[in-house]
């Protein structure tokens, strides 16, 4: 086995777990919670299948940083494979730039589904990764010191960019940007520079997004998401790059586990500390520096967990456990999983109701109908991916 190029199954399983969380939106756990509002169990599950309103984190909030982090983890393996196959630097750069453009355009295409005009938006997972990927690719050839300097520079520079932008005046209309003026998630003091739709990233988008043809002028993103988040997303990918370089460095697995767990604790602690002392809130929607640190620590923890359970223990268990295979089927075809989740849900679920009616999904009562219909749809997603896996059909960009 060539350590520099061999595929880590824990990486595929982690990616599969992330994509499963995304595909599992079809389970509609919030509808079950709405039907059973007194159940703490369904309240907990529904909370973790949605994004938090602003600061904080749910399990669902870790999907995008994990996907971005894993792009960085995979890069050292990709570079080693291309170099061993004799690809020239120019061809490698061509491939990187092509991948970047495909990701950006694919993200725009998916966000334009069902619209009368192209929806030029750059805040979703694919476009954010695509915008930052050429810079990540360049850093893949740099020394670790340069990578860490770039990481720190992004965090400090992005924080300075936000706090240097003036706070809105007393006449600012929060209603116009879809934020209640008495919103419970508004901050005061220094952290007010990171409030929803009144920050520098929002201001940039009111200029940048209106350069493109639109159905109506862009005033704000209802969720507070922003194009400029691709810059700190690059910092998340740099953390993944460092993790990937460690994984293929030949270090003892036990040493890697200890180092990754230490990194997880340090980054999570730093992210929380920045919010506690009032310097920067942990907000995914604008990818604050504190969010980079906190979510990066969570990504290190999850990578460590999958690495320990799969790659470290695979020999002891004589192969993969069933749960790992279930996730690897998804993770090895993550772009296909992403497309399936965004494109075929109406067809699959509609077909179930057309041919079988609602009765099969109501056997446990009306409250559980969305869950059972979603579970059946999710099973179809996985069976499609399993067929692609067995046929060795993988969508690569």
C-alpha positions in Angstrom: 0.0 0.0 0.0 1.3 3.4 -0.9 0.5 5.7 2.0 0.8 8.9 0.0 -1.9 8.0 -2.5 -4.0 5.2 -1.0 -7.6 6.1 -0.1 -8.5 6.3 3.5 -11.8 4.6 4.1 -12.4 6.7 7.2 -12.3 9.8 5.0 -15.0 8.3 2.7 -17.0 7.2 5.7 -16.9 10.7 7.3 -17.9 12.2 4.0 -20.7 9.7 3.7 -21.9 10.7 7.2 -21.9 14.3 6.2 -23.8 13.6 3.0 -26.2 11.4 4.9 -27.1 14.3 7.2 -27.8 16.4 4.1 -29.9 13.7 2.4 -31.7 13.0 5.6 -33.4 16.4 5.4 -36.1 14.4 3.5 -37.1 12.8 6.8 -38.8 16.2 7.8 -38.1 15.7 11.5 -39.4 19.2 12.2 -42.9 18.1 11.0 -42.9 15.2 13.4 -41.9 17.6 16.2 -44.7 20.0 15.2 -47.2 17.1 15.4 -45.7 16.0 18.8 -44.6 19.3 20.4 -44.4 17.9 23.9 -41.8 15.3 23.0 -38.3 16.2 24.0 -36.9 13.4 21.8 -38.4 14.8 18.6 -37.5 18.3 19.7 -33.9 17.3 20.0 -33.8 15.6 16.6 -35.6 18.5 14.9 -33.2 21.0 16.4 -30.2 19.0 15.1 -31.7 18.8 11.6 -31.9 22.5 11.2 -29.5 25.5 11.4 -29.4 27.6 14.5 -30.9 31.1 14.1 -27.5 32.8 14.4 -24.8 32.0 16.9 -24.2 28.5 18.1 -24.2 25.1 16.4 -26.4 22.2 15.7 -25.3 18.9 14.1 -26.8 20.2 10.8 -24.5 23.2 11.0 -21.5 20.9 10.7 -22.4 19.7 7.3 -20.8 22.5 5.3 -17.7 22.9 7.3 -17.1 19.1 7.3 -17.5 19.0 3.5 -15.1 21.9 3.1 -12.7 20.4 5.6 -12.7 17.1 3.8 -11.8 18.9 0.5 -8.6 20.0 2.3 -8.0 16.5 3.7 -8.3 14.9 0.2 -6.0 17.4 -1.5 -2.6 15.9 -0.4 -3.7 12.5 -1.7 -4.8 14.0 -5.0 -1.6 16.0 -5.5 0.5 12.9 -4.7 -1.5 10.8 -7.2 -1.2 13.3 -10.0 2.5 13.8 -9.4 3.1 10.1 -9.5 1.2 9.8 -12.7 3.6 12.3 -14.3 1.2 15.3 -14.7 2.9 18.6 -15.3 2.3 21.5 -12.9 0.5 23.3 -15.7 -2.0 20.4 -16.3 -2.6 20.2 -12.5 -3.4 23.9 -12.4 -5.7 23.5 -15.4 -7.6 20.7 -13.5 -7.8 22.8 -10.3 -9.2 25.8 -12.1 -11.6 23.7 -14.1 -12.8 22.0 -10.9 -13.3 25.4 -9.3 -15.4 26.7 -12.1 -17.5 23.5 -12.3 -18.3 23.8 -8.6 -19.3 27.4 -8.8 -21.5 26.9 -11.8 -23.0 23.7 -10.4 -23.9 25.6 -7.2 -25.6 28.4 -9.2 -27.4 25.8 -11.4 -28.9 24.0 -8.4 -29.9 27.3 -6.7 -31.7 28.3 -9.9 -33.9 25.3 -10.1 -37.6 26.3 -10.5 -36.8 30.0 -11.2 -37.5 32.1 -14.2 -34.0 33.6 -14.2 -30.6 32.4 -13.2 -30.1 32.9 -9.5 -26.6 34.2 -9.2 -25.8 33.4 -5.6 -22.5 32.3 -4.2 -23.1 31.4 -0.6 -23.9 27.7 -0.9 -21.5 24.9 -0.2 -20.4 24.2 -3.8 -19.8 27.8 -4.8 -18.0 28.6 -1.6 -15.6 25.7 -2.1 -15.2 26.5 -5.7 -14.3 30.1 -5.0 -11.6 29.1 -2.5 -10.3 26.0 -4.2 -7.5 27.6 -6.4 -6.0 29.3 -3.3 -6.2 26.0 -1.4 -4.5 24.2 -4.4 -1.7 26.8 -4.3 -1.2 26.3 -0.6 -1.0 22.5 -1.1 2.5 23.1 -2.5 3.5 25.4 0.3 5.4 24.7 3.5 3.4 24.2 6.7 4.7 27.5 8.0 3.2 29.3 5.0 -0.1 27.4 5.4 -0.4 28.4 9.1 0.5 32.0 8.2 -2.2 32.0 5.6 -4.7 30.5 8.1 -3.9 33.1 10.8 -3.9 35.9 8.2 -7.4 35.0 7.0 -8.8 34.9 10.5 -7.3 38.1 11.7 -7.9 39.9 8.4 -11.5 38.8 8.2 -12.1 39.9 11.8 -10.6 43.3 11.1 -12.7 43.7 8.0 -15.9 43.2 10.0 -15.0 45.4 13.0 -13.8 48.2 10.8 -17.2 48.4 9.0 -19.3 51.1 10.7 -22.3 50.0 12.7 -25.8 51.0 11.4 -27.1 54.3 12.5 -30.4 54.9 14.4 -32.4 55.3 11.2 -31.3 51.9 9.8 -34.3 49.8 8.8 -33.9 46.2 10.0 -37.3 45.3 8.7 -36.0 46.1 5.2 -33.3 43.4 5.5 -35.7 40.9 7.1 -34.4 41.2 10.6 -36.8 42.2 13.5 -35.3 45.3 15.2 -35.8 43.6 18.6 -34.3 40.3 17.4 -33.0 38.2 20.3 -29.8 37.4 18.4 -28.6 41.0 18.1 -25.3 41.8 19.7 -24.1 45.1 21.2 -20.6 46.4 21.6 -17.8 45.0 19.4 -19.8 41.9 18.4 -22.5 44.1 16.9 -20.3 44.3 13.9 -21.3 40.7 13.3 -25.1 41.2 13.4 -27.3 39.8 10.7 -27.7 41.8 7.4 -26.0 44.9 8.8 -22.4 43.8 8.5 -19.6 44.3 5.9 -20.4 41.0 4.1 -24.0 42.0 3.7 -22.9 45.4 2.4 -20.6 43.7 -0.2 -23.4 41.6 -1.5 -25.8 44.6 -2.0 -23.2 45.8 -4.5 -21.8 42.6 -5.9 -24.9 40.5 -6.4 -26.7 43.4 -8.1 -24.0 43.4 -10.9 -25.8 40.2 -12.2 -29.2 40.0 -13.9 -31.8 39.5 -11.3 -35.6 39.2 -11.0 -35.5 42.1 -8.5 -32.7 44.0 -6.8 -30.9 42.2 -4.1 -31.5 43.7 -0.7 -30.4 40.9 1.6 -30.2 37.1 2.1 -33.0 36.0 4.3 -30.7 33.7 6.2 -27.9 36.2 6.5 -25.5 34.1 4.3 -22.9 36.0 2.3 -20.5 35.6 -0.6 -17.5 36.7 1.3 -17.8 33.7 3.5 -15.7 31.8 1.0 -12.6 33.6 2.5 -12.9 32.1 6.0 -14.2 28.8 4.4 -10.7 28.7 2.8 -9.3 28.7 6.4 -11.5 25.7 7.2 -10.1 23.9 4.1 -6.6 24.8 5.2 -7.2 23.0 8.5 -8.3 20.0 6.4 -5.2 20.3 4.3 -3.0 20.1 7.4 -4.9 17.1 8.6 -4.5 15.4 5.2 -0.8 16.0 5.2 -0.4 14.6 8.6 -2.5 11.5 7.6 -0.2 10.7 4.7 3.0 11.6 6.6 3.6 8.0 7.9 3.1 8.9 11.6 1.9 6.2 13.9 -1.9 6.1 14.1 -1.9 6.5 17.9 0.2 9.7 17.5 -2.2 11.0 14.9 -5.2 10.4 17.1 -3.6 12.2 20.0 -2.6 15.1 17.9 -6.0 15.4 16.2 -7.8 15.2 19.5 -5.6 17.9 21.0 -6.2 20.1 17.9 -10.0 19.5 18.3 -9.9 20.6 22.0 -7.7 23.7 21.2 -9.8 24.9 18.3 -13.2 24.3 20.0 -11.9 26.0 23.1 -10.6 29.1 21.2 -13.8 29.5 19.2 -15.9 29.5 22.4 -13.4 31.8 24.2 -13.7 34.4 21.4 -17.4 34.5 21.9 -17.3 34.5 25.7 -14.9 37.4 25.9 -17.0 39.4 23.4 -14.5 39.5 20.5 -16.3 37.4 17.9 -19.4 35.3 18.0 -19.6 31.7 16.7 -21.8 32.2 13.6 -21.8 29.8 10.7 -24.0 32.0 8.4 -21.3 34.5 8.0 -18.5 32.1 8.8 -16.9 34.2 11.5 -13.3 33.5 12.6 -14.7 32.1 15.9 -16.8 29.7 13.7 -13.8 28.6 11.8 -12.0 27.7 15.0 -15.0 26.0 16.7 -16.2 24.1 13.6 -12.7 23.2 12.7 -12.2 21.6 16.1 -15.4 19.7 15.6 -14.2 18.5 12.2 -10.9 17.3 13.7 -12.9 15.4 16.4 -15.2 13.7 13.8 -12.2 12.8 11.6 -10.5 11.3 14.6 -13.5 9.3 15.5 -13.9 7.8 12.0 -10.1 7.2 11.6 -10.1 5.4 15.0 -13.2 3.3 14.3 -12.3 2.3 10.7 -8.7 2.6 9.6 -7.2 1.8 13.0 -9.5 -1.1 13.8 -10.1 -2.5 10.3 -7.4 -5.1 10.7 -8.7 -6.2 14.1 -12.2 -6.7 12.7 -11.2 -8.3 9.5 -12.7 -5.7 7.2 -15.4 -3.1 7.3 -18.3 -3.2 9.7 -21.7 -2.9 8.0 -22.3 0.7 9.2 -19.0 1.8 7.6 -19.9 0.2 4.3 -23.3 2.0 4.4 -21.5 5.3 4.8 -18.7 4.6 2.3 -21.2 3.9 -0.4 -22.4 7.5 0.0 -19.0 9.1 0.6 -17.2 7.7 -2.4 -19.8 9.4 -4.6 -20.5 12.6 -2.7 -21.2 14.7 -5.8 -23.7 12.2 -7.0 -25.3 12.1 -3.5 -25.4 15.9 -3.5 -27.2 16.0 -6.9 -29.6 13.2 -5.9 -30.6 15.0 -2.8 -31.3 18.2 -4.7 -32.9 16.9 -7.9 -35.0 13.8 -7.5 -36.8 14.1 -4.2 -40.1 15.3 -5.8 -40.0 12.5 -8.3 -39.2 9.7 -5.8 -41.6 10.8 -3.0 -44.3 11.7 -5.5 -44.0 8.2 -7.1 -44.5 6.6 -3.7 -47.8 8.5 -3.2 -48.9 7.9 -6.8 -48.5 4.1 -6.6 -49.1 3.3 -3.0 -51.0 6.2 -1.6 -50.6 7.7 1.9 -51.8 4.6 3.9 -48.4 2.8 4.1 -46.8 5.9 5.7 -49.6 6.4 8.2 -49.4 3.0 9.9 -48.1 4.6 13.1 -50.3 7.6 12.8 -50.4 10.9 10.9 -47.6 12.4 13.0 -45.1 9.9 11.6 -46.2 10.1 7.9 -43.5 12.6 6.9 -40.8 10.4 8.7 -41.8 7.2 7.0 -42.2 8.8 3.5 -38.8 10.4 4.0 -37.2 7.1 5.1 -38.5 5.3 2.0 -37.2 8.1 -0.1 -33.8 8.0 1.7 -33.6 4.3 1.1 -34.1 4.8 -2.6 -31.3 7.4 -2.6 -28.9 4.9 -0.9 -29.9 2.1 -3.3 -29.1 4.3 -6.3 -25.7 5.1 -4.7 -25.1 1.4 -3.9 -25.7 0.5 -7.6 -23.3 3.2 -8.7 -20.7 1.9 -6.2 -21.0 -1.7 -7.3 -20.7 -0.6 -11.0 -17.8 1.6 -10.1 -19.5 4.6 -11.5 -18.3 7.7 -9.7 -18.9 11.4 -10.5 -15.5 13.2 -10.3 -14.9 16.8 -10.8 
